[in-house]
Amino acid sequence: EEVQLVARIADEHIDALAVPYNPDQALALLEEAGYDHGQTAIVVFSGEDDQVAAVAKRIAGDLSLIDISIELNPVPGPDLKAVVASLASAGEQVVAIYR
C-alpha cells in the first residue's frame, strides 16, 4: 500500500513526494540562511503506525544528507500534538508527522 505524503508549508498543502529533492541545493540554501551545522531536529510521530514510522525514517535519511542530525521520537497517537507543542515551546527543532 502506497502512503500519501503531504507537506504543509504555511497554509499550502503539497504532495511531498512530487517535490524534487536536491541535497546539494538544500545544503546551499541552509548555508545561505546561516545554518549552524550540527543541530538536531526531533522527528515526532505516532509509534503505533508502521507506515508513519517508515515515513519518519525516510525523512530522517533525507535530512542526514544535508547534515541535520535526527532524533526519532515515536509517541502514542493521542499524545502527539501535546508532545509537539511542548518541544516547540522549549525551542526544539521539531518535524511532526501526522496521518
C-alpha positions in Angstrom: 0.0 0.0 0.0 1.4 3.4 -1.0 1.4 6.1 1.6 0.5 9.6 0.5 2.9 12.2 2.0 1.5 15.7 2.2 3.7 18.6 3.4 2.2 21.7 4.9 4.1 24.8 4.1 2.5 27.9 5.6 -1.2 27.4 4.6 -0.4 25.3 1.5 -0.6 21.5 1.3 1.5 19.9 -1.3 2.4 16.3 -2.4 5.8 16.0 -0.7 6.8 13.1 -2.9 6.4 15.2 -6.0 8.9 17.8 -4.8 12.3 17.2 -6.3 14.9 16.5 -3.6 18.3 18.0 -4.3 20.6 17.7 -1.2 23.3 20.0 -2.7 20.7 22.8 -3.3 19.2 22.2 0.1 22.6 22.5 1.8 23.4 25.6 -0.2 20.1 27.2 0.9 20.8 26.3 4.5 24.3 27.8 4.3 22.8 31.0 2.8 20.4 31.2 5.7 23.2 30.9 8.2 22.5 27.3 9.2 24.5 26.2 12.3 25.9 22.8 11.4 25.4 20.0 13.9 21.9 21.0 15.0 19.5 18.2 15.9 15.9 18.0 14.8 13.4 15.8 16.6 11.0 13.9 14.3 7.8 13.2 16.3 5.3 10.6 15.0 2.8 8.1 16.1 4.7 5.0 17.2 1.6 2.9 16.6 1.5 3.4 12.9 4.1 1.4 10.8 3.6 3.5 7.7 4.1 6.7 9.5 7.2 5.2 11.1 8.5 4.4 7.6 7.9 8.0 6.5 9.8 9.2 9.6 12.7 7.1 8.8 12.7 8.3 5.2 12.7 11.9 6.3 15.5 11.2 8.8 17.6 9.7 6.0 16.9 12.6 3.7 17.8 15.2 6.3 21.0 13.3 7.2 22.2 14.0 3.7 22.2 17.7 4.4 24.0 17.5 7.8 21.0 17.6 10.0 21.1 15.1 12.9 17.7 13.5 13.6 16.3 12.1 16.8 13.3 9.8 16.1 10.7 10.2 18.8 7.7 7.8 18.4 4.9 8.7 20.8 1.4 7.4 21.4 -1.0 8.8 18.8 -3.2 10.7 21.3 -0.2 12.4 22.8 1.3 13.6 19.5 0.0 17.2 19.4 0.9 17.8 23.1 4.4 16.5 22.7 5.0 18.6 19.5 3.7 21.7 21.3 5.9 21.0 24.4 9.0 20.5 22.3 8.3 23.6 20.1 7.7 25.8 23.2 11.0 24.6 24.6 12.8 25.9 21.5 13.5 22.4 20.0 13.7 22.0 16.2 10.7 19.7 15.5 9.4 17.9 12.5 5.9 16.5 13.2 4.4 13.7 11.1 0.6 13.3 11.2 -1.6 11.0 9.3 
